[in-house]
Amino acid sequence: MDEPKRTAWIETIPEAQASGEVSDAYATCGDRKTGNVDHIMKIHSLNPRSMLDHEQLYRTLMYGRSPLTRPQREMIGTVVSALNHCVY
């Protein structure tokens, strides 16, 4: 049986309607290849500073100095997501 599709209940600003700080945050946090902003980042659109802070935290956790390798970090993220039934 398929899992039900889950969506955020948080109001977001669509990329096409973003301006000012939100547009700047989208430009910083968007996918480098496609320019699309992931939903996990878009939920911060009403508070662009939190979006930028989230992006920085992610980069620190995944790419910063650590005794864990990048594959180990990805594995931890995968396991935690699976345990939380996260489809992201």
MDTraj code that builds the backbone (N, CA, C; nanometers):
import mdtraj as md
import numpy as np

residues = "MET ASP GLU PRO LYS ARG THR ALA TRP ILE GLU THR ILE PRO GLU ALA GLN ALA SER GLY GLU VAL SER ASP ALA TYR ALA THR CYS GLY ASP ARG LYS THR GLY ASN VAL ASP HIS ILE MET LYS ILE HIS SER LEU ASN PRO ARG SER MET LEU ASP HIS GLU GLN LEU TYR ARG THR LEU MET TYR GLY ARG SER PRO LEU THR ARG PRO GLN ARG GLU MET ILE GLY THR VAL VAL SER ALA LEU ASN HIS CYS VAL TYR".split()
xyz = np.array([
    [0.0843, -0.1177, 0.0000],
    [0.0000, 0.0000, 0.0000],
    [0.0887, 0.1238, 0.0000],
    [0.0588, 0.2185, -0.0859],
    [0.1385, 0.3407, -0.0948],
    [0.1154, 0.4304, 0.0259],
    [0.2245, 0.4976, 0.0662],
    [0.2151, 0.5971, 0.1725],
    [0.1347, 0.7161, 0.1209],
    [0.0521, 0.7780, 0.2059],
    [-0.0176, 0.8981, 0.1608],
    [0.0823, 1.0103, 0.1368],
    [0.0538, 1.0939, 0.0384],
    [0.1414, 1.2065, 0.0090],
    [0.1246, 1.3108, 0.1182],
    [0.2358, 1.3540, 0.1734],
    [0.2328, 1.4543, 0.2792],
    [0.2839, 1.5860, 0.2229],
    [0.2192, 1.6915, 0.2597],
    [0.2634, 1.8239, 0.2188],
    [0.2707, 1.9131, 0.3413],
    [0.3459, 2.0204, 0.3296],
    [0.3590, 2.1140, 0.4403],
    [0.2298, 2.1937, 0.4561],
    [0.1927, 2.2192, 0.5801],
    [0.0765, 2.3018, 0.6101],
    [0.1208, 2.4450, 0.6365],
    [0.2457, 2.4716, 0.6115],
    [0.3021, 2.6025, 0.6376],
    [0.2863, 2.6888, 0.5125],
    [0.2385, 2.8104, 0.5319],
    [0.2247, 2.9025, 0.4200],
    [0.3625, 2.9347, 0.3637],
    [0.3740, 2.9334, 0.2328],
    [0.5012, 2.9655, 0.1680],
    [0.4787, 3.0679, 0.0577],
    [0.5857, 3.1327, 0.0184],
    [0.5819, 3.2283, -0.0908],
    [0.6338, 3.1568, -0.2163],
    [0.5512, 3.1468, -0.3185],
    [0.5971, 3.0825, -0.4429],
    [0.7179, 3.1567, -0.5014],
    [0.8054, 3.0821, -0.5642],
    [0.9261, 3.1418, -0.6206],
    [0.8946, 3.2554, -0.7171],
    [0.7911, 3.2397, -0.7970],
    [0.7552, 3.3421, -0.8961],
    [0.7070, 3.4717, -0.8308],
    [0.6627, 3.4634, -0.7051],
    [0.6121, 3.5812, -0.6355],
    [0.7117, 3.6383, -0.5351],
    [0.8261, 3.5756, -0.5224],
    [0.9254, 3.6188, -0.4237],
    [0.9923, 3.7482, -0.4680],
    [1.0175, 3.8346, -0.3703],
    [1.0906, 3.9585, -0.3971],
    [1.1757, 3.9919, -0.2755],
    [1.2657, 4.0852, -0.2917],
    [1.3474, 4.1323, -0.1805],
    [1.4272, 4.0229, -0.1134],
    [1.4203, 4.0192, 0.0198],
    [1.4979, 3.9227, 0.0987],
    [1.4614, 3.7785, 0.0660],
    [1.3344, 3.7537, 0.0400],
    [1.2918, 3.6164, 0.0081],
    [1.3536, 3.5723, -0.1243],
    [1.3492, 3.6588, -0.2224],
    [1.4091, 3.6282, -0.3522],
    [1.5595, 3.6041, -0.3389],
    [1.6255, 3.6871, -0.2594],
    [1.7693, 3.6703, -0.2360],
    [1.7986, 3.5377, -0.1666],
    [1.7157, 3.5031, -0.0664],
    [1.7354, 3.3762, 0.0051],
    [1.7116, 3.2580, -0.0886],
    [1.6092, 3.2677, -0.1732],
    [1.5839, 3.1618, -0.2704],
    [1.7039, 3.1459, -0.3643],
    [1.7618, 3.2563, -0.4053],
    [1.8781, 3.2499, -0.4948],
    [1.9953, 3.1810, -0.4256],
    [2.0130, 3.2063, -0.2975],
    [2.1220, 3.1457, -0.2217],
    [2.0971, 2.9973, -0.1957],
    [1.9725, 2.9619, -0.1661],
    [1.9398, 2.8258, -0.1225],
    [1.8866, 2.7352, -0.2329],
    [1.8650, 2.7896, -0.3511],
    [1.8127, 2.7094, -0.4608],
    [1.9159, 2.6111, -0.5142],
    [1.8664, 2.5092, -0.5803],
    [1.9529, 2.4094, -0.6422],
    [2.0434, 2.4771, -0.7446],
    [2.1711, 2.4494, -0.7376],
    [2.2686, 2.5155, -0.8250],
    [2.2455, 2.4832, -0.9731],
    [2.1926, 2.3649, -1.0009],
    [2.1718, 2.3241, -1.1403],
    [2.0380, 2.3720, -1.1951],
    [1.9309, 2.3548, -1.1166],
    [1.7972, 2.3859, -1.1670],
    [1.7446, 2.5215, -1.1226],
    [1.7978, 2.5727, -1.0125],
    [1.7481, 2.6986, -0.9578],
    [1.6234, 2.6804, -0.8729],
    [1.5696, 2.5579, -0.8678],
    [1.4511, 2.5311, -0.7865],
    [1.4863, 2.5293, -0.6385],
    [1.3922, 2.5718, -0.5566],
    [1.4113, 2.5724, -0.4118],
    [1.3356, 2.4531, -0.3540],
    [1.4045, 2.3691, -0.2776],
    [1.3413, 2.2527, -0.2157],
    [1.2340, 2.2973, -0.1164],
    [1.1313, 2.2152, -0.1024],
    [1.0222, 2.2469, -0.0097],
    [1.0733, 2.2659, 0.1328],
    [1.1714, 2.1879, 0.1717],
    [1.2250, 2.1973, 0.3077],
    [1.2848, 2.3356, 0.3341],
    [1.3316, 2.4025, 0.2300],
    [1.3823, 2.5387, 0.2448],
    [1.2697, 2.6402, 0.2277],
    [1.1772, 2.6104, 0.1378],
    [1.0690, 2.7041, 0.1081],
    [0.9786, 2.7294, 0.2292],
    [0.9727, 2.6348, 0.3233],
    [0.8896, 2.6563, 0.4419],
    [0.9396, 2.7735, 0.5256],
    [1.0612, 2.8187, 0.4991],
    [1.1166, 2.9342, 0.5700],
    [1.0880, 3.0661, 0.4981],
    [1.0088, 3.0638, 0.3928],
    [0.9946, 3.1827, 0.3093],
    [0.9364, 3.3035, 0.3826],
    [0.8623, 3.2808, 0.4897],
    [0.8100, 3.3945, 0.5660],
    [0.9147, 3.4520, 0.6607],
    [1.0271, 3.3832, 0.6724],
    [1.1379, 3.4296, 0.7557],
    [1.2685, 3.3956, 0.6844],
    [1.3083, 3.4784, 0.5858],
    [1.4248, 3.4456, 0.5034],
    [1.5540, 3.4242, 0.5828],
    [1.5697, 3.4926, 0.6969],
    [1.6904, 3.4740, 0.7783],
    [1.6986, 3.3293, 0.8263],
    [1.5849, 3.2707, 0.8644],
    [1.5874, 3.1310, 0.9105],
    [1.6213, 3.0367, 0.7958],
    [1.5810, 3.0730, 0.6733],
    [1.6162, 2.9909, 0.5561],
    [1.7679, 2.9901, 0.5371],
    [1.8276, 3.1074, 0.5467],
    [1.9733, 3.1171, 0.5296],
    [2.0467, 3.0448, 0.6425],
    [1.9929, 3.0559, 0.7646],
    [2.0542, 2.9852, 0.8781],
    [2.0419, 2.8338, 0.8617],
    [1.9270, 2.7878, 0.8128],
    [1.9068, 2.6449, 0.7861],
    [2.0089, 2.5959, 0.6835],
    [2.0265, 2.6736, 0.5778],
    [2.1236, 2.6384, 0.4732],
    [2.2648, 2.6276, 0.5313],
    [2.3008, 2.7233, 0.6174],
    [2.4341, 2.7222, 0.6791],
    [2.4510, 2.6013, 0.7709],
    [2.3491, 2.5710, 0.8493],
    [2.3552, 2.4537, 0.9372],
    [2.3743, 2.3266, 0.8548],
    [2.2973, 2.3130, 0.7470],
    [2.3101, 2.1960, 0.6603],
    [2.4525, 2.1840, 0.6061],
    [2.5061, 2.2936, 0.5548],
    [2.6420, 2.2905, 0.4986],
    [2.7460, 2.2545, 0.6045],
    [2.7287, 2.3060, 0.7246],
    [2.8216, 2.2735, 0.8332],
    [2.8131, 2.1253, 0.8682],
    [2.6905, 2.0752, 0.8818],
    [2.6729, 1.9344, 0.9186],
    [2.7239, 1.8393, 0.8109],
    [2.7009, 1.8725, 0.6856],
    [2.7354, 1.7810, 0.5774],
    [2.8776, 1.7992, 0.5242],
    [2.9310, 1.9199, 0.5331],
    [3.0613, 1.9467, 0.4713],
    [3.1667, 1.9974, 0.5689],
    [3.1275, 2.0328, 0.6912],
    [3.2230, 2.0864, 0.7876],
    [3.3166, 1.9789, 0.8411],
    [3.4162, 2.0226, 0.9150],
    [3.5116, 1.9276, 0.9745],
    [3.4385, 1.8349, 1.0694],
    [3.4713, 1.7069, 1.0604],
    [3.4041, 1.6056, 1.1410],
    [3.4820, 1.4756, 1.1326],
    [3.4744, 1.3929, 1.2365],
    [3.5349, 1.2604, 1.2256],
    [3.4535, 1.1679, 1.1344],
    [3.3316, 1.2094, 1.0974],
    [3.2485, 1.1288, 1.0083],
    [3.2779, 1.1631, 0.8628],
    [3.2755, 1.0621, 0.7781],
    [3.2923, 1.0849, 0.6345],
    [3.1599, 1.1349, 0.5761],
    [3.1656, 1.1869, 0.4570],
    [3.0422, 1.2330, 0.3918],
    [2.9437, 1.1182, 0.3734],
    [2.9875, 1.0003, 0.3267],
    [2.8918, 0.8889, 0.3150],
    [2.8286, 0.8497, 0.4494],
    [2.9060, 0.8567, 0.5576],
    [2.8501, 0.8252, 0.6893],
    [2.7419, 0.9269, 0.7278],
    [2.7667, 1.0526, 0.6979],
    [2.6690, 1.1576, 0.7283],
    [2.5413, 1.1360, 0.6470],
    [2.5572, 1.1013, 0.5196],
    [2.4408, 1.0744, 0.4344],
    [2.3626, 0.9537, 0.4870],
    [2.4351, 0.8511, 0.5323],
    [2.3694, 0.7316, 0.5860],
    [2.2886, 0.7656, 0.7112],
    [2.3436, 0.8477, 0.7989],
    [2.2702, 0.8895, 0.9187],
    [2.1424, 0.9627, 0.8789],
    [2.1531, 1.0536, 0.7829],
    [2.0352, 1.1257, 0.7353],
    [1.9308, 1.0330, 0.6762],
    [1.9751, 0.9340, 0.6021],
    [1.8842, 0.8379, 0.5399],
    [1.8123, 0.7544, 0.6446],
    [1.8872, 0.7061, 0.7434],
    [1.8280, 0.6225, 0.8485],
    [1.7281, 0.7033, 0.9314],
    [1.7660, 0.8246, 0.9696],
    [1.6751, 0.9086, 1.0485],
    [1.5485, 0.9390, 0.9679],
    [1.5639, 0.9712, 0.8410],
    [1.4466, 0.9982, 0.7566],
    [1.3565, 0.8756, 0.7476],
    [1.4150, 0.7587, 0.7315],
    [1.3351, 0.6358, 0.7229],
    [1.2621, 0.6101, 0.8540],
    [1.3291, 0.6268, 0.9652],
    [1.2651, 0.6068, 1.0955],
    [1.1507, 0.7045, 1.1193],
    [1.1637, 0.8236, 1.0631],
    [1.0595, 0.9271, 1.0772],
    [0.9547, 0.9208, 0.9666],
    [0.9648, 0.8182, 0.8806],
    [0.8726, 0.8034, 0.7672],
    [0.8726, 0.9292, 0.6792],
    [0.9892, 0.9888, 0.6650],
    [1.0054, 1.1093, 0.5843],
    [1.0307, 1.0686, 0.4397],
    [0.9522, 1.1218, 0.3487],
    [0.9701, 1.0889, 0.2076],
    [1.0611, 1.1870, 0.1370],
    [1.1109, 1.2863, 0.2079],
    [1.1930, 1.3906, 0.1453],
    [1.3258, 1.3381, 0.1051],
])
top = md.Topology()
chain = top.add_chain()
for i, resn in enumerate(residues, 1):
    res = top.add_residue(resn, chain, resSeq=i)
    for name in ("N", "CA", "C"):
        top.add_atom(name, md.element.get_by_symbol(name[0]), res)
traj = md.Trajectory(xyz[None], top)
